[in-house]
Amino acid sequence: MLRFSDFDTRGYRTVDVTTGYGEWVDTYEQTVEDVMDLALLDRLAEPRWPTVRRAADLGCGTGRTGAWLRRAGVAAVDGVDLTPQMLAVARSRGVHDRLVEADVRDTGLEAGGYDLVIASLIDEHLPDLHPFYAEAWRLGAPGAACVVVAFHPHFIMATGMPTHYTSGSGEPVAITTHVHLIGDHVTAGLAAGWRLAEMREGVVDERWLAVKPKWGRFRHHPVSAALVWRKDG
């Protein structure tokens, strides 16, 4: 198993997920770029978003993904997140039908109740992907899609950069980060019963350089990935 510490070039003080996102919440929307995740969702051939009746938005955070889903025509969205402060922002946004404070690996949501399970930019905080994919499988109805947008392992390894934020005092603080190869996703997804239907990778391109001009040396490097799974049967 790869360890982030083998690639870390920053040496930032590191906090757990709940602490980190609880402190990051006030500036999160201004620092996470849509090109990282929402732009990949725009590129997917499936699922056909307007046909989705009910979605489970795992690691829903401030509701960015939920808002995108509603704009794309998804009828109903339930959200799950571990951080109360993030859920409070999502609640104020008003795009979710229900919000639950829980771990994405043990949500407590209804088994088989969703025709879409989606998670964006959370995989690097999970030490093992298998419990996540197993829980997504439990939530999915027959024929359901599971969409996972991941922080690309290549970028984490090439830059030595963890998921991080700037504290109120100006200190860069890392949130516990794990490195999962794309093959780790495939192994865990298949083990849970999912069939891989589509995959897209986002690279550092002109859209990225418009918001991150200092990333010129990473031009054409993959920075995120979207995997679409299907629950056959």
Sine and cosine of phi, psi and omega as CSV:
sin_phi,cos_phi,sin_psi,cos_psi,sin_omega,cos_omega
0.00,0.00,0.76,-0.65,0.03,-1.00
-0.95,0.31,0.57,-0.82,0.05,-1.00
-0.90,-0.44,0.70,-0.71,0.02,-1.00
-0.86,0.51,-0.55,0.83,-0.03,-1.00
-0.85,0.53,-0.41,0.91,0.02,-1.00
-0.96,0.29,-0.26,0.97,-0.05,-1.00
-0.89,-0.45,-0.22,0.97,-0.14,-0.99
-0.86,0.51,0.85,-0.52,0.09,-1.00
-0.93,-0.37,-0.01,1.00,-0.12,-0.99
-0.98,-0.19,-0.63,0.78,-0.01,-1.00
0.91,0.42,0.46,0.89,0.00,-1.00
-0.93,0.38,0.49,-0.87,0.20,-0.98
-0.86,0.52,0.67,-0.75,-0.12,-0.99
-0.89,-0.45,0.69,-0.73,0.04,-1.00
-0.83,-0.56,0.24,-0.97,0.01,-1.00
-0.97,0.25,0.16,-0.99,-0.12,-0.99
-0.87,0.49,-0.75,0.66,-0.06,-1.00
-0.90,0.44,-0.69,0.72,0.03,-1.00
-0.89,0.45,-0.73,0.68,-0.07,-1.00
-0.89,0.45,-0.77,0.63,-0.03,-1.00
-0.95,0.32,-0.45,0.89,0.09,-1.00
-0.91,0.42,-0.56,0.83,0.02,-1.00
-0.99,0.10,-0.48,0.88,-0.07,-1.00
-0.99,0.16,-0.29,0.96,-0.23,-0.97
-0.79,0.62,-0.61,0.79,-0.09,-1.00
-0.94,0.35,-0.44,0.90,-0.04,-1.00
-0.89,-0.45,0.04,1.00,-0.09,-1.00
-0.84,0.55,-0.73,0.68,-0.06,-1.00
-0.90,0.44,-0.44,0.90,-0.03,-1.00
-1.00,0.03,-0.21,0.98,-0.10,-1.00
-0.92,-0.39,-0.35,0.94,0.05,-1.00
-1.00,-0.04,0.88,-0.48,-0.11,-0.99
-1.00,0.07,0.66,-0.75,0.01,-1.00
-0.87,0.50,-0.49,0.87,-0.02,-1.00
-0.91,0.42,-0.33,0.94,0.00,-1.00
-0.93,0.36,-0.64,0.77,-0.13,-0.99
-0.73,-0.68,-0.78,0.63,-0.08,-1.00
-0.90,0.43,-0.55,0.83,0.04,-1.00
-0.90,0.43,-0.54,0.84,0.06,-1.00
-0.94,0.34,-0.64,0.77,0.05,-1.00
-0.87,0.50,-0.61,0.79,0.02,-1.00
-0.88,0.48,-0.46,0.89,-0.10,-1.00
-1.00,0.03,-0.22,0.98,-0.10,-0.99
-0.94,0.34,0.65,-0.76,0.07,-1.00
-0.98,0.19,-0.48,0.88,0.06,-1.00
-0.59,-0.81,0.36,-0.93,0.03,1.00
-0.96,0.29,0.24,-0.97,0.13,-0.99
-0.99,0.13,0.98,-0.21,-0.21,-0.98
-0.80,0.59,-0.67,0.74,-0.04,-1.00
-0.91,0.41,-0.27,0.96,0.02,-1.00
-1.00,0.07,-0.15,0.99,-0.02,-1.00
-0.97,0.23,0.85,-0.53,0.01,-1.00
-1.00,0.09,-0.65,0.76,-0.09,-1.00
-0.53,-0.85,0.81,-0.59,-0.05,-1.00
-0.87,-0.49,0.57,-0.82,0.16,-0.99
-0.96,-0.28,0.90,-0.44,-0.06,-1.00
-0.99,-0.17,0.99,-0.11,-0.12,-0.99
-1.00,-0.01,0.76,-0.65,-0.15,-0.99
0.93,0.36,0.74,0.67,-0.18,-0.98
-0.93,0.37,-0.33,0.94,0.04,-1.00
0.83,0.56,-0.74,-0.67,-0.06,-1.00
-0.99,0.15,-0.03,1.00,0.03,-1.00
0.99,-0.14,0.21,0.98,0.01,-1.00
-0.86,0.52,-0.76,0.65,-0.02,-1.00
-0.91,0.41,-0.67,0.74,0.02,-1.00
-0.86,0.51,-0.65,0.76,0.02,-1.00
-0.91,0.42,-0.64,0.76,0.04,-1.00
-0.89,0.45,-0.68,0.73,0.01,-1.00
-0.87,0.50,-0.68,0.73,-0.01,-1.00
-0.92,0.39,-0.63,0.78,0.05,-1.00
-0.91,0.43,-0.51,0.86,-0.02,-1.00
-0.98,0.18,-0.10,0.99,0.08,-1.00
0.97,-0.26,0.14,0.99,0.05,-1.00
-0.94,0.35,0.75,-0.66,-0.17,-0.99
-0.95,0.31,-0.68,0.74,-0.08,-1.00
-0.58,-0.82,0.65,-0.76,-0.06,-1.00
-0.70,-0.72,0.81,-0.58,0.16,-0.99
-0.97,-0.25,0.65,-0.76,-0.05,-1.00
-0.90,-0.44,0.55,-0.83,0.04,-1.00
-0.75,-0.66,0.73,-0.68,0.09,-1.00
-0.46,-0.89,0.41,-0.91,-0.05,-1.00
-1.00,0.04,-0.27,0.96,-0.18,-0.98
-0.95,-0.32,0.91,-0.42,-0.04,-1.00
-0.84,0.54,-0.62,0.79,-0.03,-1.00
-0.91,0.41,-0.61,0.79,0.05,-1.00
-0.92,0.40,-0.67,0.74,0.01,-1.00
-0.88,0.47,-0.57,0.82,0.01,-1.00
-0.90,0.45,-0.65,0.76,0.04,-1.00
-0.92,0.38,-0.69,0.73,0.04,-1.00
-0.86,0.50,-0.64,0.77,-0.01,-1.00
-0.89,0.45,-0.64,0.76,0.00,-1.00
-0.93,0.37,-0.41,0.91,0.00,-1.00
-0.95,0.30,-0.57,0.82,0.13,-0.99
0.97,0.23,0.39,0.92,-0.03,-1.00
-0.99,-0.13,-0.26,0.97,-0.01,-1.00
-1.00,-0.08,0.57,-0.82,0.09,-1.00
-0.98,0.21,-0.53,0.85,0.02,-1.00
-0.52,-0.86,0.61,-0.80,0.06,-1.00
-0.81,-0.59,0.74,-0.68,-0.08,-1.00
-0.79,-0.61,0.74,-0.67,0.10,-0.99
-1.00,0.06,0.95,-0.31,-0.06,-1.00
-0.26,-0.97,0.21,-0.98,0.07,-1.00
-0.99,0.17,0.64,-0.77,-0.01,-1.00
-0.91,0.41,-0.26,0.96,0.02,-1.00
-1.00,-0.01,-0.11,0.99,-0.01,-1.00
-0.39,-0.92,0.97,0.23,-0.20,-0.98
-0.99,0.16,-0.45,0.89,-0.12,-0.99
0.98,0.22,0.03,1.00,0.03,-1.00
-0.97,0.25,0.22,-0.98,-0.10,-1.00
-0.92,0.40,0.79,-0.61,0.05,-1.00
-0.90,0.43,0.71,-0.71,0.04,-1.00
0.92,0.40,0.32,0.95,-0.12,-0.99
-1.00,-0.08,0.04,1.00,-0.15,-0.99
-0.72,-0.69,0.67,-0.74,0.10,-0.99
-0.99,-0.11,0.02,1.00,0.19,-0.98
-0.56,-0.83,0.76,-0.65,0.18,-0.98
-0.88,-0.48,0.80,-0.60,-0.08,-1.00
-0.72,-0.70,0.62,-0.79,0.05,-1.00
-0.59,-0.81,0.74,-0.67,-0.07,-1.00
-0.80,-0.60,0.84,-0.54,0.12,-0.99
0.86,0.51,0.70,0.72,0.08,-1.00
-0.84,-0.54,-0.28,0.96,-0.17,-0.99
-0.89,0.46,-0.51,0.86,-0.04,-1.00
-0.94,0.33,-0.16,0.99,0.04,-1.00
-1.00,-0.10,-0.04,1.00,-0.03,-1.00
-0.98,-0.19,0.82,-0.57,0.00,-1.00
-0.92,0.40,-0.46,0.89,-0.02,-1.00
-0.65,-0.76,0.77,-0.64,-0.04,-1.00
-0.99,0.16,-0.35,0.94,-0.10,-0.99
-0.85,0.53,-0.73,0.68,0.00,-1.00
-0.88,0.48,-0.58,0.82,0.04,-1.00
-0.90,0.44,-0.78,0.63,-0.03,-1.00
-0.90,0.43,-0.55,0.84,0.05,-1.00
-0.92,0.40,-0.65,0.76,0.03,-1.00
-0.93,0.37,-0.64,0.77,0.06,-1.00
-0.87,0.49,-0.66,0.75,0.04,-1.00
-0.88,0.48,-0.66,0.75,0.00,-1.00
-0.88,0.47,-0.62,0.79,-0.05,-1.00
-0.97,0.24,-0.46,0.89,-0.11,-0.99
-0.96,0.26,0.69,-0.72,0.14,-0.99
-0.97,0.22,0.27,-0.96,0.10,-0.99
-0.81,0.58,0.75,-0.66,-0.04,-1.00
1.00,0.08,-0.03,1.00,-0.06,-1.00
-0.90,0.44,0.41,-0.91,0.15,-0.99
-0.97,-0.24,0.52,-0.85,0.16,-0.99
-0.82,-0.58,0.86,-0.52,-0.02,-1.00
-0.92,-0.40,0.82,-0.57,0.01,-1.00
-0.84,-0.54,0.85,-0.52,0.14,-0.99
-0.97,-0.24,0.84,-0.54,-0.14,-0.99
-0.88,-0.47,0.51,-0.86,0.21,-0.98
-0.94,0.34,0.90,-0.45,-0.17,-0.99
-0.89,0.45,0.76,-0.65,-0.01,-1.00
-0.87,0.49,-0.55,0.84,0.01,-1.00
-0.84,0.54,-0.69,0.73,-0.07,-1.00
-0.94,0.35,-0.64,0.77,0.05,-1.00
-0.87,0.49,-0.69,0.72,-0.06,-1.00
-0.96,0.30,-0.62,0.78,-0.05,-1.00
-0.95,0.31,-0.56,0.83,-0.08,-1.00
-0.99,-0.16,-0.35,0.94,-0.10,-0.99
0.91,0.41,0.43,0.90,-0.12,-0.99
-0.97,-0.26,0.85,-0.52,0.09,-1.00
-0.99,0.12,0.20,-0.98,0.25,-0.97
-0.89,0.46,0.79,-0.62,-0.09,-1.00
-0.46,-0.89,0.21,-0.98,0.02,-1.00
-0.58,-0.82,0.15,-0.99,0.06,-1.00
-0.96,-0.26,0.82,-0.57,-0.03,-1.00
-0.96,0.29,0.15,-0.99,0.02,-1.00
-0.86,0.52,-0.43,0.90,0.00,-1.00
-1.00,0.04,-0.04,1.00,-0.01,-1.00
1.00,-0.06,0.05,1.00,0.00,-1.00
-0.99,0.14,0.76,-0.65,0.14,-0.99
-0.96,0.29,0.78,-0.62,-0.06,-1.00
-0.81,-0.59,0.76,-0.65,0.02,-1.00
-1.00,0.00,0.53,-0.85,0.17,-0.99
-0.97,-0.24,0.68,-0.73,-0.07,-1.00
-0.64,0.77,0.85,-0.52,-0.11,-0.99
-0.83,-0.56,0.70,-0.72,0.07,-1.00
-0.86,-0.51,0.50,-0.87,0.01,-1.00
-0.98,-0.20,0.87,-0.49,0.06,-1.00
-0.87,-0.50,0.88,-0.48,0.09,-1.00
-0.91,0.42,0.37,-0.93,0.08,-1.00
-0.84,0.54,-0.60,0.80,0.05,-1.00
-0.88,0.47,-0.50,0.87,0.07,-1.00
-0.91,0.40,-0.63,0.78,0.08,-1.00
-0.89,0.46,-0.73,0.68,-0.03,-1.00
-0.88,0.48,-0.71,0.70,0.00,-1.00
-0.88,0.48,-0.73,0.68,-0.04,-1.00
-0.93,0.36,-0.66,0.76,0.01,-1.00
-0.90,0.44,-0.72,0.70,0.02,-1.00
-0.90,0.43,-0.64,0.77,-0.01,-1.00
-0.88,0.47,-0.53,0.85,0.00,-1.00
-0.98,0.19,-0.25,0.97,0.01,-1.00
0.92,-0.40,-0.07,1.00,-0.04,-1.00
-0.97,0.26,0.45,-0.89,0.15,-0.99
-0.94,-0.34,0.80,-0.60,0.01,-1.00
-0.96,0.28,0.85,-0.52,-0.09,-1.00
-0.96,-0.29,-0.45,0.89,-0.07,-1.00
-0.29,-0.96,0.49,-0.87,0.10,-0.99
-0.53,-0.85,0.69,-0.73,0.06,-1.00
-0.76,-0.65,0.57,-0.82,0.08,-1.00
-0.86,-0.52,0.67,-0.74,0.05,-1.00
-0.98,-0.20,0.72,-0.69,-0.01,-1.00
-0.92,-0.40,0.28,-0.96,0.09,-1.00
-0.95,0.32,0.94,-0.34,-0.05,-1.00
-0.80,-0.60,-0.27,-0.96,-0.06,-1.00
-0.89,0.46,-0.56,0.83,0.04,-1.00
-0.89,0.46,-0.66,0.75,0.03,-1.00
-0.91,0.41,-0.72,0.70,-0.08,-1.00
-0.92,0.40,-0.38,0.92,0.07,-1.00
-0.92,0.40,-0.51,0.86,-0.01,-1.00
-0.97,-0.26,-0.34,0.94,0.01,-1.00
-0.75,-0.66,0.94,0.34,-0.08,-1.00
-0.85,0.52,-0.47,0.88,-0.02,-1.00
-0.96,0.28,-0.12,0.99,-0.01,-1.00
-1.00,0.04,0.28,0.96,-0.03,-1.00
-0.82,0.58,-0.57,0.82,-0.01,-1.00
-0.94,0.34,-0.23,0.97,0.02,-1.00
-0.97,-0.23,0.22,0.98,0.02,-1.00
-0.78,0.62,0.74,-0.68,0.01,-1.00
0.97,0.25,-0.01,1.00,0.09,-1.00
-0.98,0.21,0.67,-0.75,0.07,-1.00
-0.94,0.35,0.71,-0.70,-0.07,-1.00
-0.88,-0.48,-0.42,0.91,0.04,-1.00
-0.50,-0.87,0.24,-0.97,-0.02,-1.00
-0.55,-0.84,0.55,-0.84,0.08,-1.00
-0.85,-0.53,0.77,-0.63,0.06,-1.00
-0.89,-0.45,0.72,-0.70,0.04,-1.00
-0.91,-0.42,0.83,-0.56,-0.02,-1.00
-0.91,-0.41,0.41,-0.91,0.08,-1.00
-0.80,-0.61,0.61,-0.79,0.09,-1.00
-0.98,-0.18,1.00,-0.07,-0.04,-1.00
-0.94,0.34,0.44,-0.90,0.06,-1.00
0.96,-0.28,0.00,0.00,0.00,0.00
